[in-house]
């Protein structure tokens, strides 16, 4: 990163920090010290949780700098120029593939471990609108428009910087580089970005928080923060500790590549990959439709949704083999699951 860019980033962080302090004082929505939600709001959350598990099947989409670097976790700050699909990403095709499989919602990696943001964030230049980035389009907005137009609900994934991350995994944009900013500053920066996402994209019904757990903030504070952004907003959190995954923390408990117990009663979501990895890899191969349907039956039978990941390639396209499997899932699902094909 050149000196001018570093100076510009430093100035932006100073401005953002100034905004953070005033926003925290003026608006409790960005504070982890909100009052508890009233009883009627908690009842509403229970209803939202019930509605969530009735969705049953969703699409996880891992697409970010990791895709272009050929890794699952990016280390250090790579150039925004690396995010280069070559042309407009056809998010309509993503949505069509989800519909063909019978999915009801989708979640996109708005900011993964690279720290790179797929929207035009006012808190960083490390995003798709960076002058070095050839894409120059709001991919989050594209994703939402495509999926909403087909009647699917939309959620956003956001990676929090957990204390367990090694120093080479930045996770946050350069304006809040963990090497030079305290944990408290990091938390405030992340709250501001999440608040920005919720305000900027009112159609988002669900926040998928990766690595958010009590080492960042107590569950009560995390829920109060999310609920303060929008009362009807659901959230999940993927614990850092593998042994704790699936433990209630936010509204929806999350399991990663593991099943909930047979007698599970808490609203849950189980995440699995259609292909070999979360982010696309050369030569990747998908599971069969039968394997997906078996997974879906087990997951749904344990009071949870299956959030099935499909990784777009460097051109932002799903592999044809994966698209075919999803379509086959949609055709076979009614007879396999005993469902009404008209629904």
Residue frames as qw, qx, qy, qz and C-alpha x, y, z in Angstrom:
[[0.000, 0.890, 0.457, 0.000, 0.00, 0.00, 0.00],
 [0.455, 0.453, -0.034, 0.766, 1.53, 3.37, -1.00],
 [0.241, -0.159, -0.442, 0.849, 2.08, 6.33, 1.32],
 [0.283, -0.106, -0.145, -0.942, -0.74, 8.44, -0.13],
 [0.631, -0.289, -0.617, -0.371, -3.17, 5.57, 0.29],
 [0.532, -0.255, -0.662, 0.463, -2.00, 5.01, 3.87],
 [0.048, -0.058, -0.246, 0.966, -2.46, 8.71, 4.67],
 [0.457, -0.183, -0.356, -0.794, -5.92, 8.70, 3.12],
 [0.653, -0.297, -0.694, -0.066, -6.88, 5.62, 5.12],
 [0.375, -0.176, -0.557, 0.720, -5.56, 7.22, 8.32],
 [0.173, -0.036, 0.030, -0.984, -7.67, 10.29, 7.71],
 [0.588, -0.235, -0.532, -0.563, -10.73, 8.20, 7.01],
 [0.590, -0.290, -0.716, 0.234, -10.30, 6.25, 10.22],
 [0.159, -0.099, -0.388, 0.902, -9.91, 9.46, 12.20],
 [0.392, -0.101, -0.185, -0.896, -13.16, 10.71, 10.69],
 [0.658, -0.232, -0.657, -0.285, -14.88, 7.40, 11.30],
 [0.459, -0.195, -0.677, 0.542, -13.66, 7.33, 14.90],
 [0.091, 0.011, 0.189, -0.978, -15.03, 10.86, 15.39],
 [0.575, -0.147, -0.394, -0.702, -18.37, 9.69, 13.98],
 [0.597, -0.176, -0.780, 0.072, -18.32, 6.61, 16.18],
 [0.230, -0.143, -0.602, 0.751, -18.04, 8.56, 19.40],
 [0.302, 0.072, 0.071, -0.948, -20.82, 10.95, 18.49],
 [0.612, -0.082, -0.581, -0.530, -23.04, 8.24, 17.03],
 [0.479, -0.164, -0.819, 0.269, -22.65, 6.14, 20.15],
 [0.037, -0.189, -0.488, 0.851, -23.69, 9.05, 22.33],
 [0.390, 0.148, -0.089, -0.904, -26.54, 10.14, 20.10],
 [0.779, 0.086, -0.350, -0.514, -27.92, 6.78, 19.04],
 [0.610, -0.380, 0.642, -0.267, -28.23, 3.79, 21.34],
 [0.925, 0.323, 0.004, -0.199, -28.57, 1.52, 18.32],
 [0.632, 0.563, -0.477, 0.237, -24.78, 1.32, 18.08],
 [0.205, -0.586, 0.610, -0.493, -24.31, 0.64, 21.77],
 [0.543, -0.030, -0.839, 0.021, -23.97, -2.68, 23.55],
 [0.085, -0.103, -0.688, 0.714, -25.54, -1.18, 26.68],
 [0.397, -0.272, -0.369, -0.795, -29.12, -0.87, 25.48],
 [0.558, -0.137, 0.525, -0.628, -32.05, -1.60, 27.75],
 [0.282, 0.071, 0.954, 0.072, -33.55, -5.07, 27.45],
 [0.260, -0.165, -0.585, -0.750, -36.23, -5.49, 24.82],
 [0.549, -0.115, 0.333, -0.758, -39.79, -5.33, 26.20],
 [0.536, 0.014, 0.824, -0.182, -41.79, -8.55, 26.65],
 [0.698, 0.582, 0.275, -0.314, -43.86, -8.06, 23.49],
 [0.365, 0.753, -0.505, -0.210, -40.66, -7.70, 21.40],
 [0.220, -0.367, 0.902, -0.048, -39.32, -10.94, 22.87],
 [0.657, 0.299, 0.634, -0.278, -42.57, -12.69, 21.96],
 [0.584, 0.747, -0.096, -0.305, -42.23, -11.32, 18.44],
 [0.077, 0.632, -0.762, -0.123, -38.73, -12.79, 18.25],
 [0.494, -0.049, 0.856, -0.148, -40.13, -16.21, 19.14],
 [0.683, 0.579, 0.347, -0.278, -42.55, -15.92, 16.27],
 [0.379, 0.801, -0.405, -0.224, -39.73, -14.86, 13.95],
 [0.218, -0.444, 0.869, 0.011, -37.71, -17.88, 15.07],
 [0.632, 0.237, 0.711, -0.194, -40.61, -20.19, 14.27],
 [0.601, 0.752, 0.049, -0.265, -41.02, -18.57, 10.87],
 [0.081, 0.739, -0.641, -0.189, -37.29, -18.99, 10.27],
 [0.351, -0.220, 0.910, 0.018, -37.19, -22.76, 10.81],
 [0.661, 0.487, 0.508, -0.258, -40.21, -23.07, 8.52],
 [0.375, 0.775, -0.351, -0.368, -38.00, -21.80, 5.67],
 [0.956, -0.058, 0.286, -0.011, -36.10, -25.11, 5.93],
 [0.793, 0.151, 0.324, 0.492, -33.61, -24.58, 3.09],
 [0.084, 0.966, -0.048, -0.240, -31.31, -21.69, 2.18],
 [0.789, 0.459, -0.040, 0.407, -28.25, -20.87, 0.08],
 [0.483, -0.744, 0.151, 0.437, -24.94, -19.73, 1.54],
 [0.666, 0.694, 0.032, 0.272, -22.76, -17.85, -0.96],
 [0.585, -0.616, 0.188, 0.493, -19.05, -17.48, -0.20],
 [0.595, 0.597, 0.225, 0.489, -17.63, -15.00, -2.69],
 [0.241, -0.956, 0.077, 0.148, -14.94, -12.45, -1.83],
 [0.164, 0.813, -0.554, -0.075, -11.19, -11.87, -2.18],
 [0.592, -0.307, 0.743, -0.048, -10.64, -15.44, -0.98],
 [0.813, 0.464, 0.335, -0.105, -12.15, -16.63, -4.26],
 [0.530, 0.826, -0.183, 0.061, -9.51, -14.81, -6.29],
 [0.096, -0.732, 0.657, -0.148, -6.58, -15.71, -4.03],
 [0.739, 0.138, -0.646, -0.131, -7.48, -19.42, -4.04],
 [0.206, 0.112, -0.791, 0.565, -7.68, -19.72, -0.25],
 [0.380, -0.615, -0.684, -0.095, -10.33, -20.13, 2.44],
 [0.373, -0.853, -0.185, 0.316, -8.83, -17.44, 4.71],
 [0.479, 0.735, -0.071, 0.475, -6.96, -14.45, 3.29],
 [0.636, -0.540, -0.162, 0.527, -3.96, -13.29, 5.31],
 [0.317, -0.264, 0.146, 0.899, -2.76, -9.69, 5.17],
 [0.367, 0.712, 0.232, -0.552, -4.21, -6.95, 2.99],
 [0.516, 0.166, 0.640, 0.544, -4.33, -7.82, -0.69],
 [0.027, 0.146, -0.237, -0.960, -4.97, -5.24, -3.37],
 [0.537, 0.444, 0.432, -0.573, -8.61, -4.42, -4.19],
 [0.414, 0.524, -0.509, -0.543, -7.48, -4.91, -7.80],
 [0.046, -0.146, 0.988, 0.035, -7.52, -8.65, -7.10],
 [0.420, 0.421, 0.698, -0.398, -11.33, -8.59, -6.95],
 [0.239, 0.457, -0.423, -0.745, -11.86, -8.84, -10.69],
 [0.680, 0.244, 0.666, -0.186, -14.67, -11.06, -12.05],
 [0.320, 0.006, 0.654, 0.685, -14.10, -9.61, -15.53],
 [0.218, -0.352, -0.463, -0.784, -17.68, -8.46, -16.01],
 [0.521, -0.340, 0.198, -0.757, -20.87, -7.93, -14.06],
 [0.079, -0.048, 0.970, -0.226, -21.58, -10.84, -11.72],
 [0.477, -0.218, -0.544, -0.655, -24.87, -12.42, -12.78],
 [0.192, -0.079, 0.745, -0.634, -26.54, -12.58, -9.39],
 [0.728, 0.126, -0.040, -0.672, -29.82, -13.32, -11.18],
 [0.704, 0.224, -0.663, -0.118, -28.33, -16.70, -12.10],
 [0.102, 0.167, -0.816, 0.544, -27.48, -17.30, -8.43],
 [0.482, 0.056, 0.401, -0.777, -31.09, -16.59, -7.49],
 [0.761, 0.216, -0.345, -0.505, -32.44, -18.78, -10.29],
 [0.506, 0.215, -0.824, 0.136, -30.30, -21.68, -9.06],
 [0.116, -0.059, 0.719, -0.683, -31.63, -21.21, -5.52],
 [0.648, 0.148, 0.106, -0.739, -35.22, -21.17, -6.75],
 [0.692, 0.252, -0.604, -0.306, -34.64, -24.32, -8.83],
 [0.350, 0.124, -0.867, 0.333, -33.56, -26.16, -5.66],
 [0.499, -0.628, -0.557, -0.213, -36.58, -24.99, -3.66],
 [0.434, -0.135, -0.419, 0.786, -34.56, -22.71, -1.38],
 [0.137, -0.852, -0.499, -0.080, -36.35, -19.91, 0.46],
 [0.201, -0.969, 0.096, 0.106, -33.51, -17.57, 1.50],
 [0.792, 0.365, -0.142, 0.468, -29.84, -16.81, 0.88],
 [0.474, -0.838, 0.071, 0.260, -26.88, -15.37, 2.80],
 [0.655, 0.652, -0.112, 0.365, -23.92, -13.59, 1.12],
 [0.701, -0.342, -0.147, 0.608, -20.44, -13.01, 2.59],
 [0.124, 0.973, 0.126, 0.148, -20.59, -9.20, 2.68],
 [0.058, 0.816, -0.527, 0.231, -17.26, -9.11, 4.57],
 [0.962, -0.113, -0.234, 0.086, -15.19, -12.21, 5.17],
 [0.755, -0.497, 0.018, 0.428, -11.76, -12.71, 6.76],
 [0.561, 0.345, 0.177, 0.731, -10.05, -10.63, 4.06],
 [0.147, -0.537, -0.284, 0.781, -11.74, -7.52, 5.48],
 [0.006, -0.007, 0.497, 0.868, -12.80, -6.59, 1.95],
 [0.359, 0.410, 0.553, -0.630, -16.36, -5.24, 1.72],
 [0.268, 0.296, 0.787, 0.470, -18.74, -6.08, -1.12],
 [0.048, 0.882, 0.463, 0.072, -20.65, -2.83, -0.62],
 [0.299, 0.603, -0.085, 0.735, -19.65, 0.83, -0.74],
 [0.577, -0.605, -0.459, 0.301, -18.92, 1.36, 2.96],
 [0.033, 0.931, -0.031, 0.362, -18.50, 4.86, 4.31],
 [0.640, -0.725, 0.254, 0.017, -16.09, 3.50, 6.94],
 [0.642, -0.328, 0.559, 0.411, -13.47, 2.14, 4.55],
 [0.431, 0.650, -0.379, -0.499, -12.00, 2.45, 1.08],
 [0.099, -0.273, 0.950, 0.113, -11.23, -1.28, 1.17],
 [0.578, 0.368, 0.617, -0.387, -14.31, -2.23, -0.81],
 [0.595, 0.408, 0.621, 0.304, -15.70, -2.79, -4.31],
 [0.256, 0.940, 0.202, 0.097, -15.72, 0.94, -5.01],
 [0.519, -0.620, 0.286, 0.515, -12.00, 1.37, -4.31],
 [0.387, 0.785, -0.265, -0.405, -10.37, 3.08, -7.35],
 [0.031, -0.472, 0.858, 0.200, -8.09, 0.04, -7.75],
 [0.493, 0.169, 0.834, -0.179, -11.01, -2.41, -7.84],
 [0.054, 0.051, -0.639, -0.765, -12.12, -3.01, -11.44],
 [0.007, -0.450, -0.892, -0.028, -15.61, -4.14, -10.40],
 [0.043, -0.005, 0.038, -0.998, -17.01, -0.77, -9.25],
 [0.539, -0.341, -0.456, -0.621, -20.48, -2.10, -8.42],
 [0.454, -0.338, 0.553, -0.611, -22.32, -2.70, -5.16],
 [0.381, 0.071, -0.902, -0.192, -22.47, -6.49, -5.12],
 [0.069, 0.223, 0.809, -0.540, -24.55, -6.62, -1.94],
 [0.433, 0.398, 0.138, -0.797, -27.23, -4.48, -3.61],
 [0.467, 0.280, -0.670, -0.505, -27.12, -6.69, -6.71],
 [0.187, -0.019, -0.970, 0.156, -27.52, -9.82, -4.60],
 [0.213, 0.317, 0.633, -0.673, -30.48, -8.40, -2.70],
 [0.473, 0.393, -0.147, -0.775, -32.26, -7.18, -5.84],
 [0.423, 0.214, -0.806, -0.354, -31.87, -10.53, -7.62],
 [0.176, -0.125, -0.949, 0.230, -33.04, -12.70, -4.74],
 [0.247, 0.344, 0.486, -0.764, -35.84, -10.42, -3.59],
 [0.458, 0.316, -0.327, -0.764, -37.22, -10.21, -7.15],
 [0.517, 0.055, -0.816, -0.253, -37.65, -13.98, -7.07],
 [0.709, -0.508, -0.201, -0.447, -39.43, -14.01, -3.72],
 [0.788, -0.097, -0.473, 0.381, -36.48, -15.16, -1.61],
 [0.437, -0.898, -0.019, 0.043, -35.45, -13.65, 1.70],
 [0.603, 0.586, -0.303, 0.448, -31.95, -12.21, 2.02],
 [0.675, -0.718, 0.004, 0.169, -29.35, -12.31, 4.79],
 [0.395, 0.802, -0.368, 0.256, -25.78, -11.04, 5.11],
 [0.880, -0.238, -0.203, 0.357, -22.70, -12.68, 6.59],
 [0.055, 0.902, -0.278, 0.325, -20.23, -10.53, 8.53],
 [0.816, -0.021, -0.425, 0.392, -16.94, -11.85, 9.98],
 [0.388, -0.906, 0.100, -0.136, -16.04, -10.38, 13.38],
 [0.471, 0.545, -0.601, 0.347, -12.40, -10.26, 14.42],
 [0.846, -0.501, -0.166, -0.077, -12.20, -12.71, 17.28],
 [0.304, -0.820, 0.484, -0.032, -9.24, -12.57, 19.73],
 [0.844, -0.143, 0.507, 0.102, -8.41, -16.11, 18.61],
 [0.707, 0.699, 0.027, 0.110, -7.34, -14.96, 15.15],
 [0.716, -0.198, 0.119, 0.659, -3.60, -14.97, 14.49],
 [0.090, -0.691, 0.022, 0.717, -2.13, -11.57, 13.64],
 [0.151, -0.134, 0.660, 0.723, -1.78, -12.33, 9.93],
 [0.006, -0.547, -0.785, -0.293, -5.57, -12.64, 9.61],
 [0.036, 0.104, -0.111, 0.988, -6.62, -9.00, 9.64],
 [0.004, -0.529, -0.845, 0.083, -10.41, -9.52, 9.22],
 [0.036, 0.855, 0.322, -0.405, -11.03, -5.78, 9.60],
 [0.528, 0.782, 0.108, 0.313, -10.36, -3.17, 6.88],
 [0.593, 0.226, -0.236, 0.736, -7.09, -1.17, 7.07],
 [0.173, -0.663, 0.018, -0.728, -8.91, 1.76, 8.74],
 [0.692, -0.563, 0.259, -0.370, -9.21, -0.47, 11.80],
 [0.654, 0.377, -0.641, 0.142, -6.11, -2.63, 11.41],
 [0.822, -0.533, -0.196, -0.041, -5.96, -4.85, 14.53],
 [0.736, 0.085, -0.227, 0.632, -2.20, -4.23, 14.66],
 [0.207, 0.224, -0.146, 0.941, -2.83, -0.59, 15.57],
 [0.458, -0.397, -0.095, -0.789, -6.31, -0.53, 17.15],
 [0.254, -0.185, 0.794, -0.521, -7.58, -1.82, 20.47],
 [0.008, -0.291, -0.954, -0.072, -10.23, -4.50, 20.84],
 [0.120, 0.633, 0.518, -0.563, -12.68, -1.81, 21.98],
 [0.194, 0.551, -0.283, -0.761, -12.02, 0.22, 18.83],
 [0.078, 0.073, -0.902, -0.418, -12.42, -2.90, 16.71],
 [0.073, 0.455, 0.865, -0.198, -15.80, -3.71, 18.28],
 [0.183, 0.676, 0.244, -0.671, -17.08, -0.18, 17.72],
 [0.143, 0.412, -0.572, -0.694, -15.90, -0.21, 14.11],
 [0.050, -0.116, -0.962, -0.241, -17.68, -3.50, 13.48],
 [0.124, 0.577, 0.685, -0.426, -20.87, -2.26, 15.11],
 [0.196, 0.624, -0.063, -0.754, -20.83, 0.76, 12.86],
 [0.147, 0.244, -0.766, -0.576, -20.38, -1.33, 9.72],
 [0.006, -0.316, -0.949, -0.003, -23.17, -3.69, 10.68],
 [0.140, 0.641, 0.445, -0.609, -25.40, -0.73, 11.50],
 [0.169, 0.492, -0.388, -0.761, -24.57, 0.65, 8.08],
 [0.076, -0.005, -0.925, -0.373, -25.56, -2.60, 6.37],
 [0.043, 0.495, 0.833, -0.244, -28.89, -2.78, 8.17],
 [0.150, 0.683, 0.196, -0.688, -29.70, 0.85, 7.40],
 [0.117, 0.452, -0.544, -0.697, -28.51, 0.71, 3.80],
 [0.349, 0.011, -0.844, -0.407, -30.31, -2.55, 2.99],
 [0.509, -0.147, 0.397, -0.750, -33.71, -2.61, 4.75],
 [0.850, 0.092, -0.316, -0.412, -34.69, -5.88, 3.01],
 [0.385, 0.301, -0.828, 0.275, -32.13, -7.85, 5.05],
 [0.747, -0.474, -0.172, -0.433, -34.03, -10.08, 7.49],
 [0.941, -0.313, -0.012, 0.126, -31.08, -11.99, 8.92],
 [0.108, 0.847, -0.506, 0.120, -27.49, -11.30, 10.05],
 [0.971, -0.041, -0.176, 0.153, -25.05, -14.21, 10.06],
 [0.153, -0.899, 0.378, -0.156, -22.29, -13.23, 12.50],
 [0.893, 0.163, -0.357, 0.222, -19.14, -15.32, 12.22],
 [0.576, 0.127, -0.488, 0.643, -16.89, -15.66, 15.30],
 [0.289, -0.537, 0.144, -0.779, -19.14, -13.46, 17.47],
 [0.706, -0.339, -0.616, 0.080, -19.20, -14.97, 20.94],
 [0.509, -0.832, -0.207, 0.070, -18.78, -13.92, 24.62],
 [0.662, -0.254, 0.069, 0.701, -15.08, -13.13, 24.10],
 [0.196, 0.365, 0.284, 0.864, -16.24, -10.19, 21.98],
 [0.330, -0.265, 0.189, -0.886, -19.36, -9.28, 23.94],
 [0.305, 0.099, 0.858, -0.402, -21.85, -11.05, 26.22],
 [0.083, 0.371, 0.848, 0.370, -24.87, -12.56, 24.46],
 [0.024, -0.776, -0.547, 0.315, -27.22, -10.12, 26.18],
 [0.081, -0.679, 0.150, 0.714, -25.25, -7.16, 24.83],
 [0.135, -0.096, 0.752, 0.638, -24.99, -8.67, 21.35],
 [0.059, 0.541, 0.824, 0.158, -28.73, -9.30, 21.17],
 [0.047, -0.810, -0.338, 0.477, -29.52, -5.83, 22.48],
 [0.128, -0.486, 0.400, 0.767, -27.25, -4.31, 19.85],
 [0.068, 0.133, 0.832, 0.534, -28.85, -6.28, 16.98],
 [0.014, -0.664, -0.745, 0.057, -32.38, -5.72, 18.26],
 [0.105, -0.727, -0.156, 0.661, -31.64, -2.01, 18.59],
 [0.117, -0.210, 0.562, 0.791, -30.80, -1.80, 14.90],
 [0.519, -0.046, -0.427, -0.739, -34.21, -3.16, 13.87],
 [0.599, -0.218, 0.554, -0.535, -36.71, -5.01, 16.09],
 [0.918, 0.220, 0.165, -0.288, -37.61, -7.64, 13.47],
 [0.452, 0.668, -0.591, -0.022, -34.02, -8.47, 12.57],
 [0.967, -0.251, 0.049, -0.011, -32.89, -12.03, 13.26],
 [0.168, 0.780, -0.599, 0.075, -29.28, -12.94, 13.99],
 [0.981, -0.136, -0.105, 0.094, -27.15, -16.02, 14.38],
 [0.071, -0.855, 0.512, -0.048, -23.59, -16.41, 15.55],
 [0.915, 0.199, -0.333, 0.111, -21.03, -19.02, 14.67],
 [0.628, -0.749, 0.198, 0.070, -18.99, -19.56, 17.84],
 [0.239, 0.752, -0.614, -0.001, -15.21, -19.51, 17.55],
 [0.333, -0.334, 0.856, -0.215, -14.92, -22.57, 19.78],
 [0.452, 0.063, -0.765, -0.454, -15.86, -25.69, 17.80],
 [0.217, -0.190, -0.912, 0.293, -17.07, -27.36, 20.97],
 [0.143, 0.398, 0.462, -0.780, -19.57, -24.54, 21.52],
 [0.244, 0.067, -0.517, -0.818, -21.04, -24.44, 18.02],
 [0.431, -0.359, -0.758, -0.333, -24.78, -24.99, 18.20],
 [0.291, -0.410, -0.623, 0.599, -24.96, -23.51, 21.70],
 [0.043, 0.879, 0.442, 0.176, -27.62, -20.78, 21.93],
 [0.411, -0.250, -0.076, 0.874, -26.13, -17.30, 21.80],
 [0.194, 0.117, -0.188, -0.956, -28.10, -15.23, 19.30],
 [0.694, 0.141, 0.122, -0.696, -31.62, -15.82, 17.91],
 [0.930, 0.269, -0.171, -0.183, -30.58, -18.80, 15.77],
 [0.633, -0.526, 0.549, 0.145, -28.08, -21.43, 16.91],
 [0.607, 0.659, -0.380, -0.229, -25.59, -22.50, 14.23],
 [0.822, -0.246, 0.482, 0.177, -23.86, -25.81, 13.55],
 [0.328, 0.749, -0.462, -0.344, -21.05, -25.97, 11.01],
 [0.548, 0.351, -0.744, -0.152, -20.68, -29.30, 9.17],
 [0.061, -0.003, -0.917, 0.393, -22.29, -31.05, 12.14],
 [0.395, -0.483, -0.625, -0.469, -25.85, -32.05, 13.03],
 [0.410, -0.435, 0.339, -0.726, -27.92, -30.93, 16.00],
 [0.204, -0.051, 0.937, -0.280, -29.03, -33.68, 18.44],
 [0.122, -0.317, -0.859, -0.383, -32.08, -35.69, 17.40],
 [0.226, -0.701, -0.656, 0.164, -34.20, -34.11, 20.12],
 [0.265, -0.019, -0.026, 0.964, -33.09, -30.54, 19.39],
 [0.009, 0.770, 0.629, -0.105, -35.75, -27.98, 20.33],
 [0.153, -0.689, 0.015, 0.708, -33.86, -24.71, 19.82],
 [0.603, 0.779, 0.100, -0.143, -34.25, -22.85, 16.49],
 [0.588, -0.466, 0.488, 0.446, -31.19, -23.88, 14.51],
 [0.614, 0.740, -0.183, -0.207, -29.33, -23.73, 11.24],
 [0.795, -0.257, 0.456, 0.306, -26.84, -26.26, 9.92],
 [0.324, 0.824, -0.308, -0.349, -24.28, -25.09, 7.35],
 [0.795, -0.056, 0.549, 0.253, -22.79, -27.45, 4.79],
 [0.058, 0.556, -0.492, -0.668, -20.89, -27.14, 1.51],
 [0.853, 0.430, 0.108, -0.276, -22.35, -28.39, -1.76],
 [0.690, 0.592, -0.380, 0.169, -18.79, -28.56, -3.09],
 [0.775, -0.009, -0.460, 0.433, -15.50, -29.36, -1.35],
 [0.372, -0.138, -0.325, 0.858, -14.88, -25.98, 0.29],
 [0.061, 0.752, 0.431, -0.495, -16.63, -22.77, 1.27],
 [0.211, 0.768, -0.243, -0.553, -14.85, -20.68, -1.35],
 [0.861, 0.491, -0.031, -0.128, -14.48, -21.98, -4.89],
 [0.438, -0.553, 0.639, 0.305, -11.44, -24.06, -5.74],
 [0.443, 0.474, -0.599, -0.469, -10.23, -25.27, -9.13],
 [0.392, 0.118, -0.905, -0.120, -11.53, -28.76, -9.89],
 [0.356, -0.049, 0.638, -0.681, -14.21, -28.68, -7.19],
 [0.316, -0.171, -0.846, -0.393, -16.99, -31.25, -7.42],
 [0.508, -0.315, 0.147, -0.788, -20.49, -31.07, -5.92],
 [0.381, 0.002, 0.863, -0.331, -22.33, -33.59, -3.79],
 [0.079, -0.262, -0.838, -0.471, -25.04, -35.56, -5.52],
 [0.441, -0.376, -0.166, -0.798, -28.69, -34.52, -5.30],
 [0.784, -0.340, -0.511, -0.091, -29.39, -37.61, -3.20],
 [0.556, -0.084, -0.470, 0.680, -26.66, -36.64, -0.73],
 [0.067, -0.225, 0.092, -0.968, -28.11, -33.13, -0.44],
 [0.623, -0.366, -0.338, -0.603, -31.61, -34.47, 0.10],
 [0.749, -0.267, -0.563, 0.225, -30.39, -36.86, 2.81],
 [0.324, 0.030, -0.351, 0.878, -28.67, -33.95, 4.53],
 [0.289, -0.293, -0.117, -0.904, -31.80, -31.83, 4.23],
 [0.713, -0.379, -0.503, -0.308, -34.02, -34.53, 5.71],
 [0.659, -0.233, -0.522, 0.489, -31.74, -35.01, 8.72],
 [0.184, 0.089, -0.189, 0.960, -31.28, -31.28, 9.30],
 [0.410, -0.330, -0.224, -0.821, -34.97, -30.42, 9.01],
 [0.736, -0.353, -0.565, -0.116, -35.85, -33.31, 11.30],
 [0.595, -0.278, -0.440, 0.612, -33.80, -31.66, 14.03],
 [0.100, -0.906, -0.348, 0.219, -35.57, -28.29, 14.13],
 [0.291, -0.613, 0.280, 0.679, -33.05, -26.56, 11.91],
 [0.610, 0.754, -0.016, -0.243, -32.59, -25.21, 8.40],
 [0.792, -0.016, 0.327, 0.515, -29.97, -26.40, 5.94],
 [0.159, 0.920, -0.155, -0.322, -27.88, -23.46, 4.71],
 [0.875, 0.128, 0.343, 0.317, -26.11, -25.05, 1.75],
 [0.140, -0.758, 0.283, 0.571, -23.05, -23.22, 0.47],
 [0.755, 0.510, 0.311, 0.269, -22.41, -22.79, -3.25],
 [0.398, -0.624, 0.187, 0.647, -19.16, -21.06, -4.20],
 [0.564, 0.818, 0.056, -0.100, -19.06, -18.89, -7.35],
 [0.816, 0.071, 0.133, 0.559, -15.89, -19.13, -9.41],
 [0.371, -0.337, 0.052, 0.864, -13.57, -16.24, -10.34],
 [0.027, -0.248, -0.486, -0.837, -16.06, -15.05, -12.96],
 [0.360, -0.003, 0.388, -0.848, -18.78, -14.98, -10.31],
 [0.720, 0.056, -0.409, -0.558, -20.57, -17.98, -11.78],
 [0.772, -0.242, 0.531, -0.251, -21.70, -21.23, -10.20],
 [0.085, -0.294, 0.888, 0.342, -20.11, -24.28, -11.77],
 [0.598, 0.052, -0.448, -0.662, -22.49, -25.97, -14.22],
 [0.482, -0.067, -0.870, 0.077, -22.28, -29.27, -12.33],
 [0.044, -0.184, -0.649, 0.737, -23.45, -27.53, -9.16],
 [0.424, 0.149, -0.056, -0.892, -26.32, -25.82, -10.98],
 [0.596, 0.014, -0.691, -0.408, -27.48, -29.18, -12.32],
 [0.335, -0.137, -0.855, 0.372, -27.39, -30.75, -8.87],
 [0.153, 0.183, 0.409, -0.881, -29.47, -27.92, -7.41],
 [0.551, 0.112, -0.314, -0.765, -32.07, -28.31, -10.16],
 [0.560, -0.036, -0.820, -0.116, -32.20, -32.06, -9.53],
 [0.112, -0.128, -0.731, 0.661, -32.68, -31.43, -5.81],
 [0.369, 0.163, 0.128, -0.906, -35.68, -29.29, -6.64],
 [0.631, 0.087, -0.544, -0.546, -37.19, -32.01, -8.84],
 [0.562, -0.040, -0.819, 0.103, -36.61, -34.88, -6.41],
 [0.018, -0.166, 0.574, -0.801, -37.37, -33.05, -3.18],
 [0.631, -0.152, 0.019, -0.761, -41.19, -33.33, -3.20],
 [0.885, -0.032, -0.418, -0.205, -41.14, -37.14, -3.48],
 [0.551, 0.186, -0.644, 0.497, -38.16, -37.51, -1.12],
 [0.013, 0.093, -0.508, 0.856, -39.52, -35.20, 1.57],
 [0.037, -0.525, -0.848, 0.056, -43.20, -35.98, 1.07],
 [0.011, 0.451, 0.163, -0.877, -43.90, -32.34, 0.22],
 [0.497, 0.725, 0.446, -0.170, -46.50, -30.75, -2.01],
 [0.573, 0.095, 0.363, 0.729, -44.67, -29.93, -5.29],
 [0.114, 0.798, 0.390, 0.445, -46.97, -26.92, -5.80],
 [0.424, -0.888, -0.104, 0.143, -45.55, -25.18, -2.71]]
